[in-house]
Amino acid sequence: MNTKKLVLMAMFVALAVAGSAFVWFPAGIARAYPVQHAINVIAAVVFGPGPAVVIALLTGAVRVLTGTGSLLAFPGGMIGALLAGVFYRYSGRIGFAAAGEILGTGIIASLVAVPYARILMGTEVGALFFMPPFLVSSISGAVLGVVLVYRLKKTKSSKLLA
């Protein structure tokens, strides 16, 4: 990895952490953090699936350690980032990256969160308990991510997206 890529990845982590502290809204029983999902989409387009997952992992770790996130930040962020990156890599379309984020976080991670929450957090809930808030958060963030990627393409920052 080169230094520029590592610095950009660290900046994405910082943006996601800061965004989670300032940009959130209630989504049922949980809070929606759309900036994390937007960063997942942008990172998937800029870096690909592996680095996008690393960014989501580091963001989740910092959020948990600073008290701005729960343990659910890990499966939600990482699965969404992985699918966003894979979908973008094989399609080359930004909309598919957003679809991967929504499918990965909103559907798959919400189902993975049920046994995960039971084992690690001592919470027993139904199979679809996390799906509505995860979907609200991932859809709003994925849309924001798509808008930001298109805006970045129109600026001098488009070299990032090459």
DSSP file (Angstrom, degrees, kcal/mol; ACC not computed):
  #  RESIDUE AA STRUCTURE BP1 BP2  ACC     N-H-->O    O-->H-N    N-H-->O    O-->H-N    TCO  KAPPA ALPHA  PHI   PSI    X-CA   Y-CA   Z-CA
    1    1 A M              0   0    0      0, 0.0     2,-0.2     0, 0.0     3,-0.0   0.000 360.0 360.0 360.0 143.0    0.0    0.0    0.0
    2    2 A N     >  -     0   0    0      1,-0.1     4,-1.9     4,-0.0     5,-0.2  -0.563 360.0-112.0 -94.1 164.7    1.2    3.5   -0.7
    3    3 A T  H  > S+     0   0    0      1,-0.2     4,-2.6     2,-0.2     5,-0.2   0.876 114.0  56.5 -62.9 -40.5    1.2    6.3    1.8
    4    4 A K  H  > S+     0   0    0      1,-0.2     4,-2.4     2,-0.2    -1,-0.2   0.916 108.0  48.1 -59.2 -43.9   -1.5    8.3   -0.1
    5    5 A K  H  > S+     0   0    0      2,-0.2     4,-2.4     1,-0.2    -1,-0.2   0.912 112.1  48.8 -64.6 -43.0   -3.9    5.4    0.0
    6    6 A L  H  X S+     0   0    0     -4,-1.9     4,-2.4     2,-0.2    -2,-0.2   0.898 111.5  49.5 -64.2 -40.4   -3.4    4.9    3.7
    7    7 A V  H  X S+     0   0    0     -4,-2.6     4,-2.2     2,-0.2    -2,-0.2   0.921 111.6  48.6 -65.7 -43.1   -3.8    8.6    4.5
    8    8 A L  H  X S+     0   0    0     -4,-2.4     4,-2.2    -5,-0.2    -2,-0.2   0.898 110.7  51.1 -63.2 -39.8   -7.1    8.6    2.4
    9    9 A M  H  X S+     0   0    0     -4,-2.4     4,-2.1     2,-0.2    -2,-0.2   0.918 110.0  49.6 -63.5 -42.1   -8.3    5.5    4.2
   10   10 A A  H  X S+     0   0    0     -4,-2.4     4,-2.4     1,-0.2    -2,-0.2   0.879 109.4  52.5 -63.3 -37.7   -7.6    7.2    7.6
   11   11 A M  H  X S+     0   0    0     -4,-2.2     4,-2.6     2,-0.2    -1,-0.2   0.890 107.1  52.1 -65.1 -38.8   -9.4   10.3    6.5
   12   12 A F  H  X S+     0   0    0     -4,-2.2     4,-2.4     2,-0.2    -2,-0.2   0.908 109.5  49.7 -63.2 -41.3  -12.4    8.2    5.5
   13   13 A V  H  X S+     0   0    0     -4,-2.1     4,-2.6     2,-0.2     5,-0.2   0.940 111.7  48.7 -60.9 -46.6  -12.4    6.6    9.0
   14   14 A A  H  X S+     0   0    0     -4,-2.4     4,-2.7     1,-0.2     5,-0.3   0.902 111.5  49.3 -61.6 -42.1  -12.2   10.1   10.6
   15   15 A L  H  X S+     0   0    0     -4,-2.6     4,-2.7     2,-0.2    -1,-0.2   0.906 112.0  48.4 -63.8 -41.5  -15.1   11.3    8.4
   16   16 A A  H  X S+     0   0    0     -4,-2.4     4,-1.8     2,-0.2    -2,-0.2   0.905 113.9  46.0 -66.3 -41.5  -17.2    8.3    9.3
   17   17 A V  H  X S+     0   0    0     -4,-2.6     4,-1.2     2,-0.2    -2,-0.2   0.946 116.4  44.2 -66.6 -48.3  -16.5    8.7   13.1
   18   18 A A  H  X S+     0   0    0     -4,-2.7     4,-1.4     1,-0.2     3,-0.4   0.909 112.4  53.6 -62.8 -41.4  -17.1   12.4   13.1
   19   19 A G  H  X S+     0   0    0     -4,-2.7     4,-3.3    -5,-0.3    -1,-0.2   0.865 104.7  54.3 -61.6 -36.4  -20.2   12.0   10.9
   20   20 A S  H  < S+     0   0    0     -4,-1.8    -1,-0.2     1,-0.2    -2,-0.2   0.795 107.1  51.9 -69.9 -26.2  -21.7    9.5   13.4
   21   21 A A  H  < S+     0   0    0     -4,-1.2    -1,-0.2    -3,-0.4    -2,-0.2   0.806 125.3  23.4 -76.9 -29.4  -21.3   12.0   16.2
   22   22 A F  H  < S+     0   0    0     -4,-1.4     2,-0.7     1,-0.2    -2,-0.2   0.719 116.6  56.2-111.4 -26.6  -23.1   14.8   14.4
   23   23 A V     <  +     0   0    0     -4,-3.3    12,-0.5    -5,-0.2     2,-0.3  -0.886  70.0 114.2-118.4 103.0  -25.4   13.2   11.8
   24   24 A W        -     0   0    0     -2,-0.7     9,-0.2     9,-0.1     7,-0.0  -0.973  34.6-166.3-155.3 161.6  -27.9   10.7   13.0
   25   25 A F  E     -A   32   0A   0      7,-1.5     7,-3.4    -2,-0.3     2,-0.1  -0.987  36.4 -89.0-150.0 155.1  -31.6   10.4   13.3
   26   26 A P  E     -A   31   0A   0      0, 0.0     2,-0.3     0, 0.0     5,-0.2  -0.409  36.0-177.8 -66.3 137.4  -34.0    8.1   15.2
   27   27 A A  E >   -A   30   0A   0      3,-3.1     3,-1.6     1,-0.2     2,-0.4  -0.715  58.8 -70.1-135.3  82.3  -35.0    4.9   13.2
   28   28 A G  T 3  S-     0   0    0     -2,-0.3    -1,-0.2     1,-0.3     0, 0.0  -0.554 115.9  -8.9  70.1-125.1  -37.4    3.0   15.4
   29   29 A I  T 3  S+     0   0    0     -2,-0.4    -1,-0.3    -3,-0.1     2,-0.2   0.529 134.7  47.8 -83.6  -6.2  -35.7    1.5   18.4
   30   30 A A  E <  S-A   27   0A   0     -3,-1.6    -3,-3.1   100,-0.0     2,-0.4  -0.588  84.7-104.3-123.3-177.7  -32.2    2.4   17.1
   31   31 A R  E     -A   26   0A   0     -5,-0.2     2,-0.5    -2,-0.2   106,-0.1  -0.915  26.9-134.2-111.0 141.7  -30.4    5.4   15.6
   32   32 A A  E     -A   25   0A   0     -7,-3.4    -7,-1.5    -2,-0.4   102,-0.1  -0.827  14.7-169.9 -96.1 131.5  -29.5    5.7   11.9
   33   33 A Y    >>  +     0   0    0     -2,-0.5     4,-0.9    -9,-0.2     3,-0.8  -0.752   9.9 173.6-118.4  80.7  -26.0    6.8   11.1
   34   34 A P  H 3>  +     0   0    0      0, 0.0     4,-2.4     0, 0.0     5,-0.2   0.749  69.4  69.1 -65.3 -24.5  -26.1    7.5    7.3
   35   35 A V  H 3> S+     0   0    0    -12,-0.5     4,-2.8     1,-0.2     5,-0.2   0.902  96.1  54.6 -62.8 -39.7  -22.6    8.9    7.1
   36   36 A Q  H <> S+     0   0    0     -3,-0.8     4,-2.0     1,-0.2    -1,-0.2   0.915 111.0  45.0 -57.9 -43.4  -21.1    5.4    7.8
   37   37 A H  H  X S+     0   0    0     -4,-0.9     4,-2.0     2,-0.2    -1,-0.2   0.865 111.4  52.3 -71.8 -35.7  -23.1    3.9    4.9
   38   38 A A  H  X S+     0   0    0     -4,-2.4     4,-2.5     2,-0.2    -2,-0.2   0.925 109.9  49.4 -62.9 -44.0  -22.2    6.8    2.6
   39   39 A I  H  X S+     0   0    0     -4,-2.8     4,-3.2     1,-0.2     5,-0.3   0.885 107.4  55.8 -62.5 -38.8  -18.5    6.3    3.4
   40   40 A N  H  X S+     0   0    0     -4,-2.0     4,-2.2    -5,-0.2    -1,-0.2   0.925 110.1  44.8 -59.2 -44.6  -18.9    2.6    2.7
   41   41 A V  H  X S+     0   0    0     -4,-2.0     4,-1.9     2,-0.2    -2,-0.2   0.936 115.9  45.8 -65.8 -46.5  -20.2    3.3   -0.8
   42   42 A I  H  X S+     0   0    0     -4,-2.5     4,-2.9     1,-0.2     5,-0.2   0.931 114.0  48.7 -63.5 -44.9  -17.5    5.9   -1.5
   43   43 A A  H  X>S+     0   0    0     -4,-3.2     4,-2.9     1,-0.2     5,-1.3   0.872 108.5  54.5 -63.4 -37.0  -14.8    3.7   -0.2
   44   44 A A  H  <5S+     0   0    0     -4,-2.2     4,-0.3    -5,-0.3    -1,-0.2   0.897 114.0  41.4 -62.5 -40.0  -16.1    0.8   -2.3
   45   45 A V  H  <5S+     0   0    0     -4,-1.9    -2,-0.2    -5,-0.1    -1,-0.2   0.908 122.4  38.9 -73.8 -43.4  -15.9    2.9   -5.4
   46   46 A V  H  <5S+     0   0    0     -4,-2.9    -2,-0.2    -5,-0.2    -3,-0.2   0.917 136.0  11.2 -75.6 -44.2  -12.5    4.5   -4.6
   47   47 A F  T  <5S-     0   0    0     -4,-2.9    -3,-0.2    -5,-0.2     3,-0.2   0.735  97.5-121.5-110.8 -29.4  -10.6    1.6   -3.0
   48   48 A G     >< -     0   0    0     -5,-1.3     4,-1.6    -4,-0.3    -1,-0.2  -0.509  46.8 -52.1 104.3 179.2  -12.5   -1.7   -3.6
   49   49 A P  H  > S+     0   0    0      0, 0.0     4,-2.2     0, 0.0     5,-0.2   0.891 125.5  52.4 -66.4 -43.8  -13.9   -4.2   -1.2
   50   50 A G  H  > S+     0   0    0      1,-0.2     4,-2.0     2,-0.2     3,-0.2   0.965 114.6  39.2 -60.6 -57.0  -10.9   -5.0    1.0
   51   51 A P  H  > S+     0   0    0      0, 0.0     4,-2.6     0, 0.0    -1,-0.2   0.855 112.8  58.1 -62.0 -33.6  -10.0   -1.5    2.0
   52   52 A A  H  X S+     0   0    0     -4,-1.6     4,-2.2     1,-0.2    -2,-0.2   0.905 107.4  47.6 -62.1 -39.8  -13.7   -0.6    2.3
   53   53 A V  H  X S+     0   0    0     -4,-2.2     4,-2.7     2,-0.2    -1,-0.2   0.901 110.6  51.5 -66.6 -40.6  -14.0   -3.4    4.9
   54   54 A V  H  X S+     0   0    0     -4,-2.0     4,-2.7     2,-0.2     5,-0.2   0.916 109.8  49.9 -62.1 -42.7  -10.9   -2.2    6.7
   55   55 A I  H  X S+     0   0    0     -4,-2.6     4,-2.4     1,-0.2    -2,-0.2   0.922 112.3  47.2 -61.2 -44.5  -12.3    1.3    6.8
   56   56 A A  H  X S+     0   0    0     -4,-2.2     4,-2.5     2,-0.2    -2,-0.2   0.898 112.4  50.2 -64.3 -40.5  -15.6    0.0    8.2
   57   57 A L  H  X S+     0   0    0     -4,-2.7     4,-2.4     2,-0.2    -2,-0.2   0.943 113.5  44.3 -62.4 -48.7  -13.8   -2.2   10.8
   58   58 A L  H  X S+     0   0    0     -4,-2.7     4,-2.6     2,-0.2     5,-0.2   0.887 113.0  51.9 -65.7 -38.7  -11.7    0.7   12.0
   59   59 A T  H  X S+     0   0    0     -4,-2.4     4,-2.6    -5,-0.2    -1,-0.2   0.937 110.9  47.8 -61.9 -46.5  -14.7    3.1   12.1
   60   60 A G  H  X S+     0   0    0     -4,-2.5     4,-2.5     2,-0.2     5,-0.2   0.906 111.6  50.6 -60.3 -42.3  -16.6    0.6   14.2
   61   61 A A  H  X S+     0   0    0     -4,-2.4     4,-2.6     2,-0.2    -2,-0.2   0.933 112.6  45.2 -63.2 -46.4  -13.7    0.1   16.6
   62   62 A V  H  X S+     0   0    0     -4,-2.6     4,-2.0     1,-0.2     6,-0.3   0.913 113.4  50.7 -64.7 -41.6  -13.2    3.8   17.1
   63   63 A R  H  X>S+     0   0    0     -4,-2.6     5,-1.8    -5,-0.2     6,-1.3   0.906 112.7  45.6 -64.0 -41.1  -17.0    4.4   17.5
   64   64 A V  H ><5S+     0   0    0     -4,-2.5     3,-0.8     4,-0.2    -2,-0.2   0.933 113.9  49.0 -66.4 -44.7  -17.2    1.6   20.1
   65   65 A L  H 3<5S+     0   0    0     -4,-2.6    -2,-0.2     1,-0.2    -1,-0.2   0.797 115.2  44.1 -66.6 -28.4  -14.2    2.8   22.0
   66   66 A T  H 3<5S-     0   0    0     -4,-2.0    -1,-0.2    -5,-0.2    -2,-0.2   0.477 112.8-116.3 -94.8  -2.7  -15.4    6.4   22.1
   67   67 A G  T <<5S+     0   0    0     -3,-0.8    -3,-0.2    -4,-0.6    -4,-0.1   0.613  86.6 111.3  81.1  11.9  -19.0    5.4   23.0
   68   68 A T  S   <S+     0   0    0     -5,-1.8     2,-0.3    -6,-0.3    -4,-0.2   0.379  78.7  32.7 -97.7   3.9  -20.6    6.7   19.8
   69   69 A G  S    S-     0   0    0     -6,-1.3     2,-0.2    -7,-0.1    -2,-0.2  -0.973  70.9-128.1-151.6 164.9  -21.5    3.3   18.5
   70   70 A S    >   -     0   0    0     -2,-0.3     3,-2.1     1,-0.0     4,-0.2  -0.540  43.2 -92.6-106.6 176.5  -22.5   -0.2   19.7
   71   71 A L  T >  S+     0   0    0      1,-0.3     3,-1.3    -2,-0.2    -7,-0.1   0.699 118.6  75.4 -62.0 -18.1  -21.1   -3.6   18.8
   72   72 A L  T 3> S+     0   0    0      1,-0.3     4,-1.5     2,-0.2    -1,-0.3   0.625  75.7  78.5 -70.3 -11.4  -23.7   -3.7   16.0
   73   73 A A  H <> S+     0   0    0     -3,-2.1     4,-1.7     1,-0.2     5,-0.3   0.788  87.7  60.1 -65.2 -26.3  -21.5   -1.3   14.1
   74   74 A F  H <> S+     0   0    0     -3,-1.3     4,-2.4    -4,-0.2     5,-0.4   0.988 109.1  34.0 -71.3 -59.6  -19.2   -4.1   13.2
   75   75 A P  H  > S+     0   0    0      0, 0.0     4,-2.1     0, 0.0     5,-0.4   0.928 121.3  50.3 -64.7 -39.5  -21.5   -6.5   11.2
   76   76 A G  H  X S+     0   0    0     -4,-1.5     4,-1.4     1,-0.2     5,-0.2   0.948 117.2  37.4 -61.0 -50.8  -23.5   -3.7    9.7
   77   77 A G  H  X S+     0   0    0     -4,-1.7     4,-2.2    -5,-0.3    -1,-0.2   0.916 119.6  45.6 -69.3 -43.6  -20.6   -1.7    8.5
   78   78 A M  H  X S+     0   0    0     -4,-2.4     4,-2.3    -5,-0.3    -2,-0.2   0.904 113.7  45.5 -73.5 -41.9  -18.3   -4.5    7.4
   79   79 A I  H  X S+     0   0    0     -4,-2.1     4,-2.4    -5,-0.4     5,-0.2   0.920 115.7  48.4 -67.5 -42.1  -20.9   -6.7    5.5
   80   80 A G  H  X S+     0   0    0     -4,-1.4     4,-2.4    -5,-0.4    24,-0.2   0.918 112.3  48.2 -62.5 -43.7  -22.3   -3.6    3.7
   81   81 A A  H  X S+     0   0    0     -4,-2.2     4,-2.4     2,-0.2    -2,-0.2   0.902 111.1  51.4 -63.9 -41.2  -18.8   -2.4    2.7
   82   82 A L  H  X S+     0   0    0     -4,-2.3     4,-2.6     2,-0.2     5,-0.2   0.954 113.8  42.0 -61.4 -51.1  -17.8   -5.8    1.4
   83   83 A L  H  X S+     0   0    0     -4,-2.4     4,-2.9    17,-0.2     5,-0.3   0.875 112.4  54.5 -67.6 -35.4  -20.9   -6.2   -0.7
   84   84 A A  H  X S+     0   0    0     -4,-2.4     4,-2.2    16,-0.4    -1,-0.2   0.940 112.5  44.5 -60.2 -45.6  -20.7   -2.6   -2.0
   85   85 A G  H  X S+     0   0    0     -4,-2.4     4,-2.6     2,-0.2    -2,-0.2   0.902 115.3  46.4 -65.7 -42.6  -17.1   -3.2   -3.0
   86   86 A V  H  X S+     0   0    0     -4,-2.6     4,-2.1     2,-0.2     5,-0.2   0.932 113.3  48.8 -66.7 -45.9  -17.8   -6.5   -4.7
   87   87 A F  H  X S+     0   0    0     -4,-2.9     4,-1.3     1,-0.2     6,-0.4   0.906 115.1  45.1 -61.5 -41.1  -20.9   -5.3   -6.5
   88   88 A Y  H  X S+     0   0    0     -4,-2.2     4,-3.2    -5,-0.3    -2,-0.2   0.919 110.2  54.3 -68.9 -42.2  -19.0   -2.2   -7.8
   89   89 A R  H  < S+     0   0    0     -4,-2.6    -2,-0.2     1,-0.2    -1,-0.2   0.903 116.0  37.6 -58.4 -42.3  -15.9   -4.2   -8.8
   90   90 A Y  H  < S+     0   0    0     -4,-2.1    -1,-0.2    -5,-0.1    -2,-0.2   0.646 129.3  30.5 -89.0 -14.1  -18.0   -6.6  -10.9
   91   91 A S  H  < S-     0   0    0     -4,-1.3    -3,-0.2    -5,-0.2    -2,-0.2   0.723  82.7-144.3-110.7 -31.5  -20.4   -4.1  -12.4
   92   92 A G     <  +     0   0    0     -4,-3.2     2,-0.5    -5,-0.3    -4,-0.1   0.630  61.4 123.2  73.1  12.8  -18.5   -0.8  -12.5
   93   93 A R    >>  -     0   0    0     -6,-0.4     4,-1.2    -5,-0.1     3,-0.5  -0.921  60.0-148.2-115.2 132.1  -21.7    0.9  -11.6
   94   94 A I  H 3> S+     0   0    0     -2,-0.5     4,-2.0     1,-0.2     5,-0.2   0.858  99.4  59.8 -64.3 -37.2  -22.1    3.2   -8.6
   95   95 A G  H 3> S+     0   0    0      1,-0.2     4,-2.2     2,-0.2    -1,-0.2   0.844 102.2  53.5 -60.5 -33.7  -25.8    2.2   -8.2
   96   96 A F  H <> S+     0   0    0     -3,-0.5     4,-2.4     2,-0.2    -1,-0.2   0.844 104.2  55.2 -71.3 -32.5  -24.7   -1.4   -7.7
   97   97 A A  H  X S+     0   0    0     -4,-1.2     4,-2.1     2,-0.2    -2,-0.2   0.922 109.5  47.5 -62.5 -42.6  -22.3   -0.3   -5.0
   98   98 A A  H  X S+     0   0    0     -4,-2.0     4,-2.5     2,-0.2    -2,-0.2   0.904 110.5  51.7 -64.1 -41.3  -25.3    1.3   -3.2
   99   99 A A  H  X S+     0   0    0     -4,-2.2     4,-2.9     1,-0.2     5,-0.3   0.895 108.7  51.3 -62.5 -39.2  -27.4   -1.8   -3.8
  100  100 A G  H  X S+     0   0    0     -4,-2.4     4,-3.0     2,-0.2   -16,-0.4   0.898 109.6  49.9 -63.9 -40.4  -24.6   -3.9   -2.2
  101  101 A E  H  X>S+     0   0    0     -4,-2.1     4,-2.7   -18,-0.2     5,-0.6   0.923 113.8  45.1 -62.4 -44.8  -24.5   -1.6    0.8
  102  102 A I  I  X>S+     0   0    0     -4,-2.5     4,-1.4     2,-0.2     5,-0.8   0.929 117.7  42.9 -67.6 -45.5  -28.3   -1.8    1.2
  103  103 A L  I  X>S+     0   0    0     -4,-2.9     5,-2.5     3,-0.2     4,-1.0   0.933 118.2  46.2 -64.8 -45.2  -28.4   -5.6    0.8
  104  104 A G  I  <>S+     0   0    0     -4,-3.0     5,-2.5    -5,-0.3   -24,-0.3   0.924 128.8  21.9 -65.8 -46.5  -25.3   -6.2    2.9
  105  105 A T  I  <>S+     0   0    0     -4,-2.7     5,-0.8    -5,-0.2    -3,-0.2   0.928 126.6  45.5 -87.2 -51.3  -26.3   -3.9    5.8
  106  106 A G  I  <<S+     0   0    0     -4,-1.4    29,-0.3    -5,-0.6    -3,-0.2   0.828 131.4  12.8 -66.9 -34.1  -30.1   -3.6    5.5
  107  107 A I  I  X<S+     0   0    0     -4,-1.0     4,-1.4    -5,-0.8    -3,-0.2   0.836 131.9  34.3-107.1 -64.6  -30.8   -7.3    5.0
  108  108 A I  I  ><S+     0   0    0     -5,-2.5     4,-2.4     1,-0.2     3,-0.4   0.943 121.0  44.7 -65.8 -50.6  -27.8   -9.6    5.7
  109  109 A A  I  ><S+     0   0    0     -5,-2.5     4,-2.2    -6,-0.3    -1,-0.2   0.845 109.3  57.4 -65.3 -32.2  -26.2   -7.7    8.6
  110  110 A S  H  4<S+     0   0    0     -5,-0.8     4,-0.4     2,-0.2    20,-0.4   0.853 111.2  43.3 -66.4 -31.6  -29.6   -7.2   10.2
  111  111 A L  H >< S+     0   0    0     -4,-1.4     3,-0.7    -3,-0.4    -2,-0.2   0.865 113.6  50.1 -78.3 -37.6  -30.1  -11.0   10.3
  112  112 A V  H 3X S+     0   0    0     -4,-2.4     4,-1.7     1,-0.2    -2,-0.2   0.820 101.6  66.0 -66.3 -30.6  -26.5  -11.6   11.4
  113  113 A A  H 3X S+     0   0    0     -4,-2.2     4,-3.0    -5,-0.2     5,-0.2   0.754  88.6  67.8 -65.1 -24.8  -27.1   -9.1   14.2
  114  114 A V  H <> S+     0   0    0     -3,-0.7     4,-1.7    -4,-0.4    -1,-0.2   0.980 109.9  30.1 -65.2 -58.0  -29.7  -11.2   15.9
  115  115 A P  H  > S+     0   0    0      0, 0.0     4,-2.7     0, 0.0     5,-0.2   0.875 120.3  56.5 -68.1 -32.7  -27.4  -14.1   17.1
  116  116 A Y  H  X S+     0   0    0     -4,-1.7     4,-2.7     1,-0.2     5,-0.5   0.928 108.7  45.9 -59.8 -46.8  -24.5  -11.6   17.3
  117  117 A A  H  X>S+     0   0    0     -4,-3.0     6,-1.9     1,-0.2     4,-1.4   0.850 112.8  51.5 -66.7 -34.3  -26.5   -9.5   19.7
  118  118 A R  H  X5S+     0   0    0     -4,-1.7     4,-0.6     4,-0.2    -2,-0.2   0.932 117.1  37.5 -67.5 -45.2  -27.5  -12.5   21.7
  119  119 A I  H  <5S+     0   0    0     -4,-2.7    -2,-0.2     2,-0.1    -3,-0.2   0.941 130.8  26.1 -73.6 -48.4  -24.0  -13.8   22.1
  120  120 A L  H  <5S+     0   0    0     -4,-2.7    -3,-0.2    -5,-0.2    -2,-0.2   0.728 133.8  28.9 -92.3 -24.0  -22.1  -10.6   22.6
  121  121 A M  H  <5S-     0   0    0     -4,-1.4    -3,-0.2    -5,-0.5    -2,-0.1   0.499  94.2-124.4-117.8  -6.3  -24.7   -8.2   24.0
  122  122 A G     << +     0   0    0     -4,-0.6     2,-0.5    -5,-0.5    -4,-0.2   0.768  63.4 138.9  68.9  25.3  -27.1  -10.5   25.9
  123  123 A T        -     0   0    0     -6,-1.9     2,-0.6    -9,-0.1    -1,-0.2  -0.898  38.6-159.8-107.5 126.5  -30.0   -9.3   23.9
  124  124 A E        +     0   0    0     -2,-0.5     2,-0.3    -3,-0.1   -10,-0.1  -0.924  26.8 151.9-108.3 118.6  -32.7  -11.7   22.7
  125  125 A V        -     0   0    0     -2,-0.6    -7,-0.1   -11,-0.2     5,-0.0  -0.887  45.0 -85.1-137.9 167.4  -34.8  -10.3   19.9
  126  126 A G    >   -     0   0    0     -2,-0.3     3,-1.5     1,-0.1     4,-0.3  -0.203  45.8-100.7 -71.5 166.3  -36.8  -11.7   16.9
  127  127 A A  T 3  S+     0   0    0      1,-0.3     3,-0.2     2,-0.1   -13,-0.2   0.802 120.9  37.2 -60.5 -33.4  -35.3  -12.5   13.6
  128  128 A L  T >  S+     0   0    0      1,-0.2     3,-0.5     2,-0.1    -1,-0.3   0.245  84.1 108.7-104.5  13.4  -36.5   -9.3   11.9
  129  129 A F  T <  S+     0   0    0     -3,-1.5    -1,-0.2     1,-0.2    -2,-0.1   0.878  84.6  37.5 -59.0 -43.3  -36.0   -7.0   14.8
  130  130 A F  T 3> S+     0   0    0    -20,-0.4     4,-2.2    -4,-0.3     5,-0.2   0.600  95.4  87.3 -86.8 -11.3  -33.0   -5.1   13.4
  131  131 A M  H <> S+     0   0    0     -3,-0.5     4,-2.9     1,-0.2     5,-0.3   0.922  84.0  50.4 -61.8 -49.8  -34.1   -5.0    9.8
  132  132 A P  H  > S+     0   0    0      0, 0.0     4,-2.5     0, 0.0     5,-0.2   0.946 116.2  39.9 -57.7 -50.5  -36.2   -1.8    9.8
  133  133 A P  H  > S+     0   0    0      0, 0.0     4,-2.4     0, 0.0     5,-0.2   0.898 116.6  50.7 -67.1 -35.4  -33.6    0.5   11.4
  134  134 A F  H  X S+     0   0    0     -4,-2.2     4,-2.6     2,-0.2     5,-0.2   0.902 112.4  47.7 -64.9 -39.7  -30.7   -1.1    9.5
  135  135 A L  H  X S+     0   0    0     -4,-2.9     4,-2.8   -29,-0.3     5,-0.3   0.929 111.6  49.1 -66.5 -45.0  -32.7   -0.6    6.2
  136  136 A V  H  X S+     0   0    0     -4,-2.5     4,-2.0    -5,-0.3     5,-0.2   0.937 115.8  44.1 -59.0 -46.7  -33.5    3.0    7.0
  137  137 A S  H  X S+     0   0    0     -4,-2.4     4,-2.2    -5,-0.2    -2,-0.2   0.927 116.7  44.4 -65.4 -46.2  -29.9    3.8    7.9
  138  138 A S  H  X S+     0   0    0     -4,-2.6     4,-2.7    -5,-0.2     5,-0.2   0.877 113.5  49.5 -71.1 -36.8  -28.4    1.9    4.9
  139  139 A I  H  X S+     0   0    0     -4,-2.8     4,-2.3    -5,-0.2     5,-0.2   0.951 113.7  45.2 -66.5 -47.7  -30.8    3.3    2.3
  140  140 A S  H  X S+     0   0    0     -4,-2.0     4,-1.9    -5,-0.3    -2,-0.2   0.910 117.7  44.9 -63.4 -40.7  -30.4    6.9    3.4
  141  141 A G  H  X S+     0   0    0     -4,-2.2     4,-2.8    -5,-0.2    -1,-0.2   0.889 111.1  52.3 -70.0 -39.0  -26.6    6.5    3.6
  142  142 A A  H  X S+     0   0    0     -4,-2.7     4,-2.4     2,-0.2    -2,-0.2   0.907 110.1  48.9 -64.4 -40.9  -26.3    4.7    0.3
  143  143 A V  H  X S+     0   0    0     -4,-2.3     4,-2.3     2,-0.2    -1,-0.2   0.932 112.4  48.4 -62.8 -44.9  -28.3    7.5   -1.5
  144  144 A L  H  X S+     0   0    0     -4,-1.9     4,-2.5    -5,-0.2    -2,-0.2   0.906 110.8  51.8 -60.3 -42.1  -26.0   10.1    0.2
  145  145 A G  H  X S+     0   0    0     -4,-2.8     4,-2.5     2,-0.2    -2,-0.2   0.900 109.0  49.3 -62.0 -42.5  -22.9    8.1   -0.9
  146  146 A V  H  X S+     0   0    0     -4,-2.4     4,-2.4     2,-0.2     5,-0.2   0.927 111.4  49.4 -63.3 -45.0  -24.1    7.9   -4.5
  147  147 A V  H  X S+     0   0    0     -4,-2.3     4,-2.2     1,-0.2    -2,-0.2   0.929 112.6  47.9 -59.8 -45.1  -24.8   11.6   -4.6
  148  148 A L  H  X S+     0   0    0     -4,-2.5     4,-2.7     2,-0.2    -2,-0.2   0.884 109.6  52.0 -65.9 -38.7  -21.3   12.3   -3.1
  149  149 A V  H  X S+     0   0    0     -4,-2.5     4,-2.0     2,-0.2    -1,-0.2   0.931 111.2  47.4 -63.4 -44.1  -19.6   10.0   -5.6
  150  150 A Y  H  X S+     0   0    0     -4,-2.4     4,-0.8     1,-0.2    -2,-0.2   0.888 112.9  49.1 -64.4 -37.5  -21.2   11.8   -8.5
  151  151 A R  H >< S+     0   0    0     -4,-2.2     3,-0.7    -5,-0.2     4,-0.3   0.902 109.6  51.9 -67.1 -40.3  -20.3   15.2   -7.1
  152  152 A L  H >< S+     0   0    0     -4,-2.7     3,-1.4     1,-0.2    -2,-0.2   0.870 103.2  58.9 -62.8 -36.0  -16.7   14.1   -6.6
  153  153 A K  H 3< S+     0   0    0     -4,-2.0    -1,-0.2     1,-0.3    -2,-0.2   0.781 103.9  52.2 -63.9 -25.5  -16.6   12.9  -10.2
  154  154 A K  T << S+     0   0    0     -4,-0.8    -1,-0.3    -3,-0.7    -2,-0.2   0.445 105.3  66.7 -90.6  -0.4  -17.4   16.5  -11.3
  155  155 A T  S X  S-     0   0    0     -3,-1.4     3,-1.5    -4,-0.3     4,-0.1  -0.491 101.3 -93.4-110.7-178.9  -14.6   18.1   -9.2
  156  156 A K  G >  S+     0   0    0      1,-0.3     3,-0.9    -2,-0.2     4,-0.1   0.643 117.3  75.2 -68.4 -12.9  -10.9   18.1   -9.3
  157  157 A S  G >   +     0   0    0      1,-0.2     3,-2.2    -5,-0.2     4,-0.5   0.453  63.1 101.0 -77.1   1.2  -11.1   15.2   -6.8
  158  158 A S  G X   +     0   0    0     -3,-1.5     3,-0.7     1,-0.3    -1,-0.2   0.687  62.8  76.1 -63.7 -15.6  -12.1   12.9   -9.7
  159  159 A K  G X  S+     0   0    0     -3,-0.9     3,-1.1     1,-0.2    -1,-0.3   0.812  88.2  61.2 -62.6 -27.6   -8.5   11.6   -9.7
  160  160 A L  G <  S+     0   0    0     -3,-2.2    -1,-0.2     1,-0.2    -2,-0.2   0.855 102.3  50.9 -63.2 -34.0   -9.5    9.7   -6.6
  161  161 A L  G <         0   0    0     -3,-0.7    -1,-0.2    -4,-0.5    -2,-0.2   0.354 360.0 360.0 -90.1   6.1  -12.2    7.8   -8.6
  162  162 A A    <         0   0    0     -3,-1.1    -1,-0.2    -4,-0.2    -2,-0.1   0.475 360.0 360.0 -80.9 360.0   -9.9    6.8  -11.4
